[in-house]
Amino acid sequence: MRTLVIPPKWLVLAALLVVTAACAPAATPTESSDVRPFALPPLERDARYLVAVYDVEVNPVRVNLDVVPARERDTRLFVDLSRGIGDVVTNELFDLGRFRVVERQALASVLLEQDLGRTDRFDAQTVAEVGRLLGAELILVGAVSEFSLDRATAGGGVFGLVGGTTVTTARLGVDLRFVDSSTGEIVGIGRGVGIARDAEISIDGLSQALRLLRAGTVRESIVAVALRNAIRDAVEQASLGLPPRAP
């Protein structure tokens, strides 16, 4: 069995999230076959914080993808998922219309220049320092709290014959935190859970959805619907805790 090695920076980010987990509101799962619209109205540009989004930490313990082939669960899976989900969070944050968002490539360049990708100097103060280097007012850090793909047969038997339909369920939970780059203080917390089901999606379809997600791209599948709904719930929750931006 191969051992998955998770970069130290994600372990420290995970610790940052765990420390404040008790303060996070409970998440009510959003179950839908469609991506829900945003509930919060957009803000005028001058009222929008400038935000940089880190990769979203994905803990292997919280992920159950046993229904997809083993080749889709190689040693890079969790690193790729962290980056891919971070890209999706960035897009959703932008689409909300309440934030200005730093280009992800600019963040990657700062991390490389500061040699933060290979060290354990990723505490709240360092996160804030990177924000200042980027000119960002807020940093958004996050973690996947749960990620599962399950298949079950629904239906019953007729005259002793077993029949039914195979239903696939995607369930994703996301925890997000806004960090003030001037103080390192966590100023907004949100948690979202999305659930979507499909009676027609194949294993190949799930594998393709997972590959797209690892690349930071989503198509309309149960994986995309569950993830985007979870992110939208978490982002809006976290946004509600923010003070108005000073002009």
C-alpha positions as CSV (number, residue, x, y, z in Angstrom):
1,M,0.0,0.0,0.0
2,R,1.4,3.4,-1.0
3,T,1.6,6.1,1.7
4,L,0.2,9.5,0.8
5,V,2.4,12.4,1.8
6,I,0.6,15.7,2.5
7,P,2.7,18.9,2.4
8,P,3.3,20.4,5.8
9,K,1.6,23.7,4.9
10,W,-1.8,22.0,4.5
11,L,-1.4,20.3,7.9
12,V,-0.8,23.7,9.5
13,L,-3.8,25.1,7.6
14,A,-5.9,22.2,8.8
15,A,-4.8,22.9,12.4
16,L,-5.8,26.5,11.9
17,L,-9.3,25.4,10.8
18,V,-9.6,22.8,13.6
19,V,-8.8,25.4,16.3
20,T,-11.7,27.6,15.2
21,A,-14.1,24.8,14.3
22,A,-16.1,25.2,17.5
23,C,-17.0,28.7,16.5
24,A,-18.4,27.6,13.1
25,P,-22.2,27.4,12.6
26,A,-23.7,24.0,12.0
27,A,-24.3,23.3,8.3
28,T,-27.7,22.3,6.9
29,P,-27.1,20.1,3.9
30,T,-28.3,21.5,0.6
31,E,-29.7,18.6,-1.5
32,S,-30.5,19.5,-5.1
33,S,-30.0,18.3,-8.6
34,D,-29.1,21.9,-9.6
35,V,-26.7,24.6,-8.5
36,R,-28.7,26.9,-6.3
37,P,-28.6,30.7,-7.0
38,F,-26.8,33.0,-4.6
39,A,-29.0,34.3,-1.8
40,L,-27.0,37.5,-1.1
41,P,-27.1,40.5,-3.5
42,P,-23.9,41.8,-5.1
43,L,-22.1,44.8,-3.7
44,E,-20.9,48.0,-5.4
45,R,-17.2,47.6,-6.4
46,D,-16.0,50.1,-3.8
47,A,-17.6,48.0,-1.0
48,R,-15.9,44.8,-2.1
49,Y,-12.9,43.4,-0.2
50,L,-9.9,42.2,-2.2
51,V,-9.5,38.5,-1.4
52,A,-6.8,35.9,-2.1
53,V,-7.8,32.3,-2.1
54,Y,-5.5,29.5,-0.9
55,D,-5.7,25.9,-2.0
56,V,-8.4,24.1,-0.1
57,E,-7.0,21.5,2.3
58,V,-8.2,17.9,1.5
59,N,-7.6,15.4,4.3
60,P,-7.5,11.8,3.0
61,V,-9.3,10.6,6.2
62,R,-12.4,12.7,5.2
63,V,-12.6,11.4,1.6
64,N,-14.3,8.2,0.4
65,L,-14.0,7.7,-3.3
66,D,-14.0,3.9,-3.3
67,V,-16.6,3.6,-6.1
68,V,-14.1,5.1,-8.6
69,P,-11.3,3.0,-10.1
70,A,-8.0,2.8,-8.1
71,R,-6.2,4.6,-11.0
72,E,-8.2,7.7,-10.1
73,R,-6.9,7.6,-6.5
74,D,-3.2,7.9,-7.0
75,T,-0.7,9.6,-4.7
76,R,-1.3,13.1,-6.3
77,L,-5.1,12.9,-5.8
78,F,-5.3,15.1,-2.7
79,V,-2.7,17.7,-3.8
80,D,-4.6,18.0,-7.1
81,L,-8.0,18.2,-5.4
82,S,-6.7,20.9,-3.1
83,R,-5.7,23.1,-6.0
84,G,-8.7,22.2,-8.1
85,I,-11.2,22.9,-5.4
86,G,-9.4,26.1,-4.6
87,D,-9.9,27.2,-8.2
88,V,-13.6,26.4,-7.9
89,V,-13.9,28.4,-4.7
90,T,-12.2,31.4,-6.5
91,N,-14.7,31.3,-9.3
92,E,-17.7,31.0,-6.9
93,L,-16.3,33.9,-4.8
94,F,-16.0,36.0,-7.9
95,D,-19.5,35.1,-9.2
96,L,-21.0,36.1,-5.8
97,G,-20.3,39.7,-6.8
98,R,-19.4,40.8,-3.3
99,F,-15.5,40.5,-3.6
100,R,-12.6,41.4,-5.8
101,V,-10.4,38.4,-6.2
102,V,-6.6,38.1,-6.6
103,E,-5.5,36.0,-9.6
104,R,-4.4,32.6,-8.3
105,Q,-1.2,32.6,-10.3
106,A,-0.1,35.8,-8.4
107,L,-0.7,33.8,-5.2
108,A,1.4,30.9,-6.4
109,S,4.2,33.2,-7.4
110,V,4.3,34.8,-3.9
111,L,4.3,31.4,-2.3
112,L,7.2,30.3,-4.5
113,E,9.2,33.5,-3.9
114,Q,8.7,33.3,-0.1
115,D,9.6,29.6,-0.1
116,L,6.4,28.8,1.7
117,G,5.5,25.7,-0.4
118,R,8.2,23.5,1.2
119,T,8.2,24.8,4.8
120,D,6.0,24.6,7.8
121,R,5.9,28.4,8.3
122,F,2.2,28.5,7.4
123,D,0.6,29.9,10.6
124,A,-2.1,32.6,10.7
125,Q,0.5,35.4,10.8
126,T,2.3,34.0,7.7
127,V,-1.0,33.8,5.9
128,A,-1.6,37.4,6.8
129,E,1.9,38.4,5.5
130,V,1.3,36.8,2.2
131,G,-2.0,38.7,2.0
132,R,-0.1,42.0,2.5
133,L,2.4,41.1,-0.2
134,L,-0.4,40.5,-2.6
135,G,-2.2,43.7,-1.5
136,A,-5.2,41.5,-0.4
137,E,-7.3,42.7,2.5
138,L,-8.6,39.2,3.2
139,I,-7.3,35.7,2.8
140,L,-9.7,32.8,2.3
141,V,-8.5,29.5,3.6
142,G,-10.6,26.3,3.6
143,A,-10.8,22.6,4.1
144,V,-13.0,19.8,2.8
145,S,-14.8,18.4,5.8
146,E,-16.3,15.4,3.9
147,F,-16.3,14.1,0.4
148,S,-18.0,10.8,-0.5
149,L,-19.3,9.1,-3.6
150,D,-21.7,6.2,-2.9
151,R,-23.8,3.9,-5.0
152,A,-26.8,2.0,-3.8
153,T,-29.7,0.0,-5.4
154,A,-33.1,1.5,-4.9
155,G,-36.3,-0.4,-5.6
156,G,-37.9,-3.7,-4.7
157,G,-38.6,-7.2,-6.0
158,V,-41.6,-8.5,-8.0
159,F,-42.5,-12.2,-7.8
160,G,-39.3,-13.0,-6.1
161,L,-37.1,-11.2,-8.7
162,V,-34.8,-8.6,-7.5
163,G,-34.9,-5.3,-9.4
164,G,-34.2,-1.7,-8.9
165,T,-32.1,1.3,-10.0
166,T,-28.6,2.1,-9.0
167,V,-28.5,5.6,-7.5
168,T,-25.2,7.4,-7.0
169,T,-24.9,10.1,-4.3
170,A,-22.2,12.8,-4.1
171,R,-21.8,14.5,-0.7
172,L,-19.3,17.3,-0.1
173,G,-18.7,19.5,2.9
174,V,-16.6,22.6,2.9
175,D,-15.3,24.8,5.7
176,L,-14.1,28.3,4.8
177,R,-12.4,31.1,6.9
178,F,-11.7,34.7,6.0
179,V,-8.5,35.9,7.6
180,D,-7.8,39.7,8.0
181,S,-4.4,40.3,6.4
182,S,-3.6,43.2,8.7
183,T,-4.1,41.3,11.9
184,G,-4.1,37.5,11.1
185,E,-7.6,37.4,12.8
186,I,-10.3,35.1,11.5
187,V,-13.2,37.5,10.7
188,G,-15.7,35.2,8.9
189,I,-16.5,31.5,9.2
190,G,-18.8,29.4,7.0
191,R,-19.6,25.8,6.6
192,G,-21.6,24.2,3.7
193,V,-22.7,20.7,2.8
194,G,-24.0,19.8,-0.7
195,I,-25.7,16.6,-1.7
196,A,-26.7,15.5,-5.2
197,R,-28.0,12.2,-6.6
198,D,-28.1,10.7,-10.1
199,A,-29.7,7.4,-11.2
200,E,-27.9,7.4,-14.6
201,I,-24.3,8.5,-14.1
202,S,-21.8,5.8,-14.8
203,I,-18.5,5.0,-13.1
204,D,-16.8,6.5,-16.1
205,G,-18.8,9.6,-15.6
206,L,-17.8,9.9,-12.0
207,S,-14.1,9.4,-13.0
208,Q,-14.4,12.1,-15.6
209,A,-16.0,14.5,-13.1
210,L,-13.2,13.8,-10.6
211,R,-10.5,14.4,-13.3
212,L,-12.1,17.7,-14.2
213,L,-12.3,18.7,-10.5
214,R,-8.6,17.9,-10.0
215,A,-7.9,20.3,-12.9
216,G,-10.0,23.1,-11.4
217,T,-12.8,22.6,-13.9
218,V,-16.4,21.6,-13.2
219,R,-19.1,20.4,-15.5
220,E,-22.8,19.8,-14.6
221,S,-22.5,16.5,-12.8
222,I,-23.5,15.5,-9.3
223,V,-20.0,16.1,-8.1
224,A,-20.1,19.7,-9.5
225,V,-23.6,20.4,-8.1
226,A,-22.8,19.1,-4.6
227,L,-19.4,20.9,-4.4
228,R,-20.7,24.3,-5.8
229,N,-23.7,24.2,-3.4
230,A,-21.5,23.5,-0.5
231,I,-19.1,26.3,-1.5
232,R,-22.0,28.8,-2.0
233,D,-23.4,28.0,1.4
234,A,-20.0,28.3,3.1
235,V,-19.0,31.5,1.3
236,E,-22.3,33.3,2.0
237,Q,-22.2,32.2,5.7
238,A,-18.6,33.5,6.0
239,S,-19.5,36.7,4.2
240,L,-22.3,37.5,6.7
241,G,-19.7,37.8,9.5
242,L,-17.6,40.5,7.8
243,P,-17.8,44.1,8.8
244,P,-18.5,46.6,6.0
245,R,-15.4,47.5,4.1
246,A,-14.1,51.0,5.0
247,P,-13.9,53.3,2.0
